Amino acid sequence: MPVDLRTRYLGLELSSPLVAGASPLTIDLQVLRRLEEAGAGAVVMPSLFAEQFERDERLLT
């Protein structure tokens, strides 16, 4: 019998408390589907503005 891991986080109903963090892997849709199949309840996507932050940081140093 499968264990029910449903949980609520920040007002969202998640199928499990397992969350995949932002990384280059979470950019690929195929990988996202595999994470979901493996039981991830959520995925933290990489910032859309990461390049802007990196550029600004280089300009400030």
N, C-alpha and C positions, 0 to 999 in steps of 0.2 A: 504494500500500500504506500503510495507516494506521500511525502510529508508536505503539508500546506505551509509554504513560506511567505504567503502574501503579507504585505505590510504597507503602512502609509508613511510617506516622507514628504514634508513640505506641502501637504495637501494632495499629493499624488498617490494613487493606488498602484503599488508595484507588485508584480508577480513573485518577486523575491527581493531580499535585501542586498543581493550581490550587485555591485555597480562597477562597470568597467570604466577606468579613468581615461582621461584624454591622452591620446598618444597617436603616433602615425598610423597605427593599426585601425583606429576607429574612423579613419577617413574612407576606408574601402567598404562599400555596401555589402559585398560578399562576407567580409569579416564580421560586420554588424549582425548579419543573419546567423552566422555561426555562433556568435556570442549569445544571441537570443535563444538559439537551440540548446546551448550549454547551460542556460538558466539565468543569464544576466537579467536583472529586473530593470536596469537603466544603463545608459551610456552617457558619459560626459564627453561632449564633442570638443575638439580643439577650437580655439578661438579663431573666428573669421578675421580678426584684426591682428593676429600674431605678428605678421610681417610689418605692420605699421608700428607696433610696439618695439620690435627689434630695430627698425630704422631709427625711430626716435631715440632709443637708448644709445645707438652708435653716434648720433649727432650730438648728444649731451656729453659724451666722453672725449 
